Amino acid sequence: MRRYRFMRSRCFPRTLALLVLCLLVASIGVTTVASNKKVEITYLSAGTAAVEQEQNEKWVAEFNRTNPDIHVNYEVVSWADLPKKIMAYAAAGEPPDVAWYGTNQINDWYHMGLLEPLDEWLGESKYEYFPFILSEDSNIVYDGKLYGAPFTLCGLALVARIDHLKEAGIDPQSIKTWDDFIDACQKTTKKPDQYGTLFSLGETRLTSHQAAGFWPANGLRNIVDFRDEVKDNYIELLRVLQDLVDYMPEAQMSWVHKDNIAAYATGTVSLFSTGSYFQGDLKPVAPEIMSPEKSIVLPMPHGEDASESVTTTYTVGYVMFKDSKHKKEAAEFIRFMTQPKVLAEWPMNLAPKSNVSLEDRVQAIGEEARWWQEAWLDLLENTKVVGLTPYSPSEEIEKIFSDELIKLFRKEVTPEQAYDSLRAKITKIIIE
C-alpha cells in the first residue's frame, strides 16, 4: 500500500505536467484552426449576357485564390429578380455583403436605409472616378456620400447599320431631329424582312431602359417627369413613338433584349436606341457587324426647339449593405473588383475611372473594340452628357409605363391620352 502511495506521489506531477501540455497543444491547435477559418461573404450580381457571368466567375476565382482568408460566394440572378432577391435577404436579416446596383435599385435601397456609405472604405481611390460620376446629379451620391462603386459607365445613343443607311441614301450625320429619325426609319423599312427601328415591349425593365435614351434627349429627367413645363416634350416623345410604329416589327411586342440583338445582327432592324454595352452582347452573335464599316454610333435625336444633342449616361457597380457582418472583407472585394486591371478587362461599356486608358481597354478586350470605345468616348466628348435620374418605386412604375406604351403602339390611345393616364397612375404611386 505504501508503495502504491509512493508511486502515485512520484507520477502525479508528471501526469499533471503531461495533461497541461496536452491541453496547451490542443488549445494551440484550436487557435490555429480558428485563425485559418475563412470569412465567407456573399456577392450577388445581375445580368442578361453570358459574358457578364463568365467575367464575374473569372475575377471571383482570382480574388479567392489571392485572398486565402476570404471566400466569396458568387450568386447571379436576372435584373428583374435582383430587387426581389435583395428584399428577401433584407427581410430575413441576412443581406448580401456585396451586390450589383442599377440606377433605380440603388435609389430604392438608399431610401430604404439598406446601404453602407463607401467613402471611408474606398479611401482616396474614389476620386479616380470621373468627376461627373461623383456629382450630386449622379445616381450613386446622396447627401454628399458615395453609396456605389462603379465598375462600368454606360452611354445611351443610336446604333445604326451603315449598309442600310447607305442603301437608302441617308447620310448618318443628317439624323439630328425626331423628324430626321422618323424619315430614316421610313426609308430603311422594307417589309416584311427589314424595319427601320424597334422599341421592344416584352420586358418592362428593358422598355423603360430604351426610354432612358429618348426622354433625357428631349429635355426630360426620366419617364416620371410630369412637370408642367415639360409636358409638351413628354407628349412629343409619345407621338414620335406612335409615328414609328409603322416602321417597327410587330413581333417586338413580345421581344426581350436577346431578340433586339438578333434583329440587329440579322439586318431585320436598321437603327435603334441602345447602350454602350451592346458590343459585348453582339460580339458572340455577329462579331462581323461590330466594325466601323458595318455600324455607327450616333447621338440621340432631339426636338425642333432643342439646340443640341444629348447623351445619357449611368453607372452599374457595387454596393455594400449596412447590415453586412463582414464589411472589412466586403470592402476588400469591392476594391479588388474596381482596380484598373479588372475595369480594363470588363468587356462591355466604358471604364468609369480616369486611370484606365483606351489602350488599356483595347489591350485587355481586343483590337476589335477600339473603334467602339473611340466612338462612345467621342460621343461623350462632343455631346451634352446628362445623368439618368433615378425614380422609385421602379418595378411598379415600369409596368404601368410598358402597359400604356402597348396601348399607344396599338393606336388604342392618342399621345395626349397616354400622357394623362401615365401621369395620373404614376403620380398616385409616388404620392402614396
N, C-alpha and C positions, 0 to 999 in steps of 0.2 A: 504493500500500500504506500509506503514511504517512497519507494522507487517511482511509483506512478506519479506521486506528487512532485518528485524531483524532476522527472522528465517533463512534466507539464510546465513546471516553473522555468525550465530551460527553453522549451519550444514556444512558449506563448509569445515572447517578444518577437521571435522570428515569424511566427504565424501572423501576428498583428502587422508587422512591417510588410509582409507579403500582401496582406489584404489591402493595406493602404496603397501599396504600389499598384495593385490591380485596379483599384478604384481610380487612381490617378491616371493610369493608362486609358481606362475606359472613358474618363472624363475628357481627356485629350482627344480621343477618338471621336467622341460626340461633338466636341467643339470643331474638329476638323471637318466632319461631315456637314455640320450646320453652316460653316463658313463657305463650303463648296456648293451649297444648295443654290441653284439658280433662281433669280427673281423672274417670274413669268408675267409678261404683260400682253394685253390683247390689243391687236391692231385691226380695225375694221375699215375696209375700203369699199368703194363702189366703182362700177364701170360696165360698159357695154362692149368693149373691144377686147379680144383675146390678148392683144399686145400689152394692154394695161396690166392684166393679171400676170402675164409672163414676166414683165419688168419688176413688178412688186415681189414676186416669188424669188427672183434673182437677188434683189437687194436685201430682202428679209433674210435669206440664207447667208449672205455675206455678213450682215450685221451679227447674226447669231454665231457665225464662225469666229469673228474678230472680237466678240464681247462674251467671253466664257461665263460671266456671272449673270448674264441676262438672256432670256429666251423669249422671242416674240412669237406669239401665236397669231397667225395671219388668217383673217376671215374676209371673204368677199361676198357682197350682195349686189343686187341691182340698185340703180339710183332711186327707183320707185320705192324699194324696200328699205333703203338706208334710214330715213327718218323713223319709220315704224320700228326698226331694229333698235335704234338708239333709245327711243321712248320705252321700249320693252325692257331694255337693260337698265335704264334710269329708274323705272318704276320698281324694279327688283332691288334697287340699291347697289347694283353692280355695273356701272357704266364701263365701256371700254376705256382703256388708258389713252389710246390714240385713235382718231378716226379721220377719214376724209371729210371735207366740208364742200358744199356747193353754196352759191350765193344766198339762196333763200334759207338753206339749212342752218348756216352759221348765224344768220339773223334771228331765226327762231330760237336756237339753243342759247344764244346770248341773253335774249329777253326772258327766257325761262330760268336763267341763273345757273345753267349747267356747266359753263365753261370757265377754265382757268386762264387768266391773262399770262401771256408768254414773254413779256418784256424781260423779266429777271432771268427766266430760264434760257432765253436765247442770247442775252447779253448784247454786246456791241454788234454782233453779226446781223442783227435785224436791220441795221442801216445799210446793209448791202443790197436790200431790195430797192427797186426803182422808186423815186420819191412819190410818184402819183399813186403807187400801191400803198404807201404809208399815210396817205392823206385821209382826212376825216370823211371824204366823199367815197372812200373805198368800202367794200363790204366786210372788211376784217378789222377795222379800227373803230372802237366805241369808247367815247369819253376819254380819248387820248391814249387808250391802251390797246395793245395788239393782241388779238384773240385767234388769229390764224397765221400759220406759217406757209406761204405759197410754195408749191413745187412746180407750178406751171402757170403761164399767163396766156389767156385765150383772147383772140380778137374775133369779132363777128363782121362779116362782109359778104360780098358776092363772089362766087366761084363760077367761071363760065368756060364752056368748051369753045376753044378758038376756031376749030373746024366748022362748027355750026354757025358761029357769028360770021365767019368769012364767006361761007356759002350763001348766007342771007344778005351779004353786002353791008354788014354792020361794023363800024369802027368801035371796038370795045370802049375806047376813051370817050365816046359820044354818049354813053349811058350815064347821064347826070341826074335827071329828074325822074319822078314816078311815071310821067308820060313816056319818057325815053325807055324806061324799063318795060312798060306795057307794050310799046311798039316793038322792042326787041323780042319779047316773048311771042308776040303775034307772028312775026316774020320767021321765027325759028320753029314754029309749030307745024308739023306735017302729020296730021292724024292718019292712021291710028298708031303709028310707030314712034313718033317723035313729038315732044311737047316742050313749050318754052320754059316752064318752071314748075315748081311744086311747093306745096305747103302742107306737109303730112299731118294727119289728124288721128292716127292710130294710137298715139301715146300722149297723154295730157302734158307731161313734162316736156316732151320734145316740141309740142305745139307752142307752148309758152316760150321755149328756148328759141325757136325760129322767130317768134315775135320780138324777142330781145334784140334782134338785129334791125327790125323795122321801126319799132316805137321810138327809141332814142334818136334814130336818124331823122325823125320828124318832129323833134323838139319836145318829146315826152320823156318822163323819167322811166316809166315802165307801163305794164298793162293795167295797173290800178291807179294811174294818174288821171283823176277825174276833176282836176282844177278847171274852173270855168274858162280861164284864159287860154287853155289848150284844147278845149272841146272840139273846135273845128279841125285841129290837127289829128285828133283821135278818129273822128268821123271820116276824114280824108283817107286815112290808112284802111279803114274798113271798106271804103268804096274802092280803093286800089285793089284790095284782095278779092273783092267780088268781081271786079272787072277782069281779073286774071284767071278766074275760074275756067273760062273757055279755053285757056291755054295750059291747063293742068290735067294730068291723067286722072280719070275718075277713080281709079284704084287707090289713089293716095288717101282716100277717106279712111282706110284701114292700115296705112303704111306706118312702119316704125323706122328707126334710124338705119338699120341694115338695108331696108328697102330703098331709102334715099341713096345710099352708097351704090347699090346695084343699078339704080336708074341712071345715075350719072356715068357710071363705068360703062354701061352698055349703049349709051347715047340716047336713052329714052327721054332724058331731060337735058336741056341746054345750059341753063344757069339758075342758080338758086342761092338763098342765104344760108350760110353755114359758118363753121368756126375754123380756126387755125389748126384744130385737131384733125381736120379732115384728111390730111395727107397720111397720118398714121392709120386711119381707118381704111383708106383706099389702097394703100401700098400692097397689102397682102392679096387684094382682089384684082386690081388692074394697075400695076406699077407703071405701065407704059403711058397711062393717061396723065400721071403726075409729072409733067415736064413742061418747060416754058413754051414748047412747040404745040402742046395739046391743051393746056389750061392757063387761065389767067385769073388773078385776084383783083377785084375792083371794089372801090368804096360803095357803101350803100347809097342808093339814090335818095333824093330829098324832095320836099315840096317846092312849088314855084316861088314861095316867099322866103325860102331859106337861102342863105348866102354861101354856105359851104357844106361839104360832105362831112359825115361823122362816122367814126369807127368806135364801136362799143367794145369795151374790154371787161374782163372779170378774171378772178383767180380761182384756182382749186388748190387745196393744200391740206394741212394737218391742224387739228385742234386737240387740246388736252382737256380732259374733264375734271371739274373741280373736286369731285368725289373719288378720283383715282387714288388708289392706295400706293401707287408707285410712281409718283411724279418725277423723281430724280431719274429713274430709268426711262420713263416715257420721254423726258426731255432729251436724254442721250440719243434715243432713237430718232426723234424729230430733227436734231442737229445733224445726225448721220444722213437722213433722207433729204436734207436740204443743202448738203455740201455741194460745191461746184461740180465735182466729178459725177455725182448722181444726177444733178439737174441737167448736165450736158447730155447724158445718155437717155433722158426721157424722150421717147420717140414722137411725141405729139405736142403741138402748140409751140410756145416760145418760153425761153428761160426768164424767170422773174427777177434775176439778180444781175447787177452790172458787171460782176466779176466772171460771168460766163459769156465768152465771146462767140461770135458767129463761127469762127474757126473751130472753137471747142465743140460746138454743136455738130458741125459738118464732120469733124474727125470721129465723133462718137457714133453718129447715126447714119453716116454715109454721104458721099458726094452728091447723090441724087436729091438730097434735102436742101442743098444750097439755095437753089432758086426760090423754093417755097419759103424758106426762112427770110431770104432777102426781100421777097415780095411783101411779106407781112410786116417786116421791120420798116420798109419803105412806106407802107400804108400808115403805120403808126406815126411816122415822122412827118408825113405830108398831109394828114387829115386831122381834124379836131378829135381828140380822144376823150371819151366820156365813160365813166364807170357805170356798170349795170347796177342800178339802185335796187336793193332787195325789197321784198314785200312779204307780208305774213298775215294769216297762215297760208302757205303756198299751195298745198295739195288741194284743198277745197276750192280755192280761187282758180287754180289751173283747170279744174274740172268744169267749173262754170264757164270759163273763157273758151275752152275747147268745144263745149256743147253749143255755145252761141255761134261760134265760127262754123260749125256744121250746118246750122240753120242758114247762116249767111251764104255759105258756098252752095247750098241747095236752092238759094234765092227764095227762101220762105219768109225772110225778113229783109227790110231795107237797112242800109248802114245806120240810118238815124234810129230805127227801131232796135237794132242790135246794140247800139251805144246806150240807149235808155235802159234796156234790160240789164246790160253788164253793170252799169253804174248803180242801179237800184239793188241788184243782188249782191254785188261785191261790197258796196258801201255798208250794207246791212251787216255783213260778216265782220267787217273791220270795226264798226261801231260796237258790235256785241263782244 
